Amino acid sequence: LAHWLEKHPDVAWVSYPGLPSHDSHETAKRLLRPGTFGGVLSFGVKGGPEAGSKVIDNLRLASNLANVGDTKTLVIHPASTTHQQLSPKEQLAAGVTPDLIRVSVGIEAISDIIADFEGAIKLALETSDSD
């Protein structure tokens, strides 16, 4: 999913240690089992926090929950949920950008997960453009 998101034209950034573009990629390769980088990633969609929230609202397979490590794919927009009580400055200090979407990838077929994100991003940006 991280590799697919990184290539998506409407995704601003992706953070996942399995990507060569990640600052800690070489460290992760050295410390983790070969080819395993975990199932949690984060990304930002172009269009800011409103677009990110709409992406989550348009997902059908992934569930909007704060948990990680479940067997199903979970997503959350921390700025409007788990970190909403913090000021914008405090959120940034905690590493929570307004556009951040956190994903805990589950055991569903990766093609189904990607299709879910593809459809959700498309719908979110179509509705953002028409607002």
Secondary structure, 3 states (H helix, E strand, C coil): CHHHHHHCCCEEEEECCCCCCCCCHHHHHHHCCCCCCCCEEEEEECCHHHHHHHHHHHCCCCEECCCCCCCCCEEECHHHCCCCCCCHHHHHHCCCCCCEEEEECCCCCHHHHHHHHHHHHHHHHHHHHHC
